[in-house]
């Protein structure tokens, strides 16, 4: 156990901080998702926004002219995967036939999750 007078305490704190930062950076994931099926006019965007906000993710969701829904989501790896699992199910009135998922470079300046119109 270290005391505050120990010369190694600052080194240990710095090492722990860098390890935590490295874990966050390497575990951050961003995906661009296209959702196919009956996904417009059924509350799908609001469903995604609520799920992503509950998970603390950043990004957006929007309807596309071809009838699909597009999602750009970013956050910790496991939470993004949880959003993808929620998205496969969707709200009760939807019927998701497939997802196209493309991993993107994380953008660390993003905050919040929005429904784009």
C-alpha positions in Angstrom: 0.0 0.0 0.0 1.3 3.5 -0.9 1.3 6.5 1.4 1.0 10.0 0.0 4.7 10.5 0.7 5.7 7.6 -1.5 7.5 8.8 -4.6 5.9 5.9 -6.6 2.3 7.0 -6.0 2.2 9.6 -8.8 3.8 7.1 -11.2 1.2 4.5 -10.3 -1.7 6.9 -10.7 -0.4 8.1 -14.1 0.0 4.5 -15.2 -3.5 3.6 -14.1 -4.9 6.7 -15.8 -3.1 5.9 -19.1 -4.4 2.3 -18.9 -8.0 3.5 -18.5 -7.6 6.0 -21.3 -6.2 3.3 -23.6 -9.1 1.0 -22.7 -11.7 3.6 -23.5 -10.0 4.6 -26.8 -9.6 1.0 -28.0 -13.1 0.0 -26.9 -14.9 2.9 -28.6 -16.8 1.8 -31.7 -18.7 3.7 -34.4 -21.1 2.1 -36.8 -23.1 3.2 -39.8 -26.2 0.9 -40.1 -28.8 0.6 -42.8 -31.9 -1.1 -41.6 -34.1 -2.9 -44.2 -37.7 -4.0 -43.8 -40.9 -2.3 -42.6 -39.1 0.4 -40.6 -40.7 3.7 -41.6 -44.0 4.9 -40.3 -43.8 2.5 -37.3 -41.9 4.6 -34.7 -38.6 3.0 -35.6 -36.5 6.2 -35.3 -37.9 7.1 -31.9 -37.3 3.5 -30.8 -33.6 3.8 -31.8 -33.3 7.2 -30.3 -34.6 6.0 -26.9 -32.5 2.9 -26.9 -29.3 4.8 -27.9 -29.9 7.5 -25.3 -30.6 4.9 -22.6 -27.2 3.3 -23.5 -25.4 6.7 -23.5 -24.4 6.5 -27.2 -23.9 9.4 -29.5 -25.0 9.8 -33.1 -28.2 10.0 -35.1 -31.0 8.1 -36.9 -32.9 9.1 -40.0 -35.3 7.9 -42.6 -33.9 7.4 -46.1 -35.8 8.0 -49.4 -35.5 4.3 -50.3 -37.6 3.2 -47.3 -34.7 2.2 -45.1 -33.5 3.7 -41.8 -29.9 4.8 -41.4 -28.2 4.9 -38.0 -24.8 6.4 -37.1 -24.0 5.3 -33.5 -20.9 5.5 -31.4 -19.9 4.5 -27.9 -18.4 1.6 -25.9 -18.1 -1.5 -28.0 -20.5 -3.6 -26.0 -23.2 -0.9 -25.8 -23.1 -0.4 -29.6 -23.6 -4.1 -30.0 -26.5 -3.9 -27.6 -28.1 -1.2 -29.8 -27.6 -3.4 -32.8 -29.4 -6.3 -31.0 -32.3 -3.9 -30.1 -32.4 -2.6 -33.7 -32.7 -6.2 -35.1 -35.9 -6.5 -33.0 -37.3 -2.9 -33.4 -40.6 -1.6 -32.1 -43.7 -3.9 -32.2 -45.1 -2.5 -35.4 -41.8 -2.9 -37.4 -40.5 -5.9 -39.2 -36.7 -5.8 -39.7 -35.5 -8.0 -42.5 -31.8 -7.2 -42.4 -29.0 -4.8 -41.2 -26.0 -3.6 -43.1 -23.3 -2.6 -40.6 -20.2 -0.7 -41.6 -17.6 0.2 -38.9 -16.3 3.8 -39.1 -13.5 5.7 -37.4 -14.8 7.0 -34.1 -15.4 10.8 -33.8 -14.6 11.8 -30.2 -16.2 15.3 -30.6 -19.7 13.9 -30.8 -22.3 14.1 -28.0 -25.9 13.1 -27.7 -28.2 11.1 -30.0 -30.6 12.8 -32.3 -33.4 12.0 -34.7 -32.7 13.7 -38.0 -35.6 14.9 -40.1 
